[in-house]
Amino acid sequence: QVQLVESGGGLVQAGDSLRLSCAASGRTFSSYTMGWFRQAPGKERELVTAITWNGGSSYYADSVQGRFTISRDNAKNTVYLQMNMLKPEDTAVYYCAADRFSTCLDRIRPEYWGQGTQVTVSS
């Protein structure tokens, strides 16, 4: 079992930065591919970014490439999402997720989800 708790969301202006954190509990955290999803009102949940168990590879959706950075610190059981140059279209609930088995970073199938944290970007 892996429990995930996101934090760091909030209300910011376009162009600002936010850093989301996902604190994980569970002895096997380091074995999981981790990802961040987001869901805006009326939209499907989409994969934003993912990172391999050792942090060696990462994936980014085209919409966030160059602006967002995913990282992880397995010693701290924490995954981060650094979001720079935020845009109003980034407004969504952001969910941390853990995938035990998937090998393709753009097609992860999470087994565990956090509760979500709201990110709102005003114009």
C-alpha positions as MATLAB code, in Angstrom:
seq = 'QVQLVESGGGLVQAGDSLRLSCAASGRTFSSYTMGWFRQAPGKERELVTAITWNGGSSYYADSVQGRFTISRDNAKNTVYLQMNMLKPEDTAVYYCAADRFSTCLDRIRPEYWGQGTQVTVSS';
ca = [
       0.000    0.000    0.000;
       1.095    3.506   -0.838;
      -0.604    6.574    0.574;
      -0.121    9.859   -1.261;
      -0.800   13.371    0.020;
      -0.370   16.407   -2.213;
       0.331   19.919   -1.051;
       1.430   23.245   -2.456;
      -1.528   24.248   -4.577;
      -3.027   27.685   -4.457;
      -4.157   30.772   -6.309;
      -1.521   32.535   -8.394;
      -1.314   34.946  -11.286;
      -0.283   34.054  -14.799;
       3.482   33.859  -15.050;
       3.946   32.846  -11.426;
       5.456   29.614  -10.166;
       4.281   26.929   -7.794;
       5.924   23.851   -6.395;
       3.700   20.910   -5.600;
       4.795   18.158   -3.268;
       3.525   14.623   -2.927;
       4.404   12.898    0.311;
       4.247    9.120    0.118;
       4.109    6.520    2.815;
       5.016    2.923    2.194;
       8.192    0.919    2.177;
       8.122    0.262   -1.567;
       7.749    3.863   -2.722;
      11.075    3.781   -4.523;
       9.837    0.932   -6.735;
       6.997    2.970   -8.240;
       6.801    5.073  -11.312;
       5.269    8.353  -10.169;
       3.182   10.809  -12.076;
       1.110   13.935  -11.876;
      -2.316   14.161  -13.471;
      -4.650   17.101  -13.647;
      -8.328   17.573  -14.258;
      -9.982   20.841  -15.165;
     -13.740   21.388  -14.907;
     -15.505   19.670  -17.781;
     -12.300   18.031  -18.977;
     -10.923   14.519  -18.802;
      -8.157   13.752  -16.379;
      -4.870   13.979  -18.234;
      -1.342   12.873  -17.558;
       0.911   15.876  -17.053;
       4.226   14.239  -16.275;
       5.756   11.007  -15.027;
       9.109    9.862  -13.715;
      10.751    6.463  -13.409;
      11.515    4.810  -10.098;
      15.112    6.001  -10.106;
      14.432    9.402  -11.626;
      16.394    8.484  -14.725;
      13.672    9.219  -17.253;
      10.696   11.509  -17.389;
       7.762   12.328  -19.608;
       5.972   15.628  -20.124;
       2.788   16.449  -21.919;
       3.337   18.861  -24.780;
       1.287   21.497  -22.993;
       3.751   21.711  -20.093;
       7.044   20.829  -21.760;
       9.659   23.407  -20.881;
       7.623   24.887  -18.028;
       7.091   22.012  -15.593;
       9.701   19.774  -13.998;
       9.054   16.557  -12.119;
      11.565   15.239   -9.622;
      11.676   12.776   -6.775;
      13.637   12.222   -3.617;
      13.241    8.602   -2.646;
      15.084    9.141    0.621;
      12.329   11.583    1.598;
       9.521    9.587   -0.040;
       8.515   12.709   -1.900;
       7.741   13.657   -5.491;
       7.752   17.253   -6.645;
       6.245   19.191   -9.486;
       7.876   22.526  -10.176;
       5.541   24.635  -12.278;
       6.911   27.775  -13.888;
       5.307   30.348  -16.147;
       1.859   29.207  -15.183;
      -1.004   29.908  -17.541;
      -4.745   30.152  -16.885;
      -5.184   26.912  -18.811;
      -3.091   25.175  -16.156;
      -5.952   25.673  -13.711;
      -7.009   22.249  -12.490;
      -6.964   19.838   -9.613;
      -3.576   18.161   -9.632;
      -3.274   14.557   -8.511;
      -0.196   12.627   -7.547;
      -0.252    8.988   -8.622;
       1.837    5.848   -8.249;
       2.171    3.037  -10.794;
       3.765   -0.232   -9.736;
       4.001   -2.033  -13.060;
       3.847    0.218  -16.116;
       6.980    0.741  -18.164;
       5.771    3.347  -20.656;
       5.834    6.758  -19.029;
       3.218    8.226  -21.328;
       0.761    5.412  -20.578;
       0.996    4.823  -16.848;
      -1.867    3.121  -15.054;
      -1.742    4.297  -11.452;
      -2.765    2.023   -8.641;
      -2.709    4.749   -5.997;
      -3.896    8.328   -6.066;
      -3.607   11.325   -3.832;
      -6.588   13.435   -2.857;
      -5.682   16.257   -5.215;
      -4.639   19.853   -4.736;
      -6.235   22.823   -6.470;
      -4.131   25.066   -8.673;
      -5.837   28.210   -9.917;
      -4.096   30.617  -12.266;
      -5.690   33.986  -12.867;
      -5.094   36.161  -15.915;
];
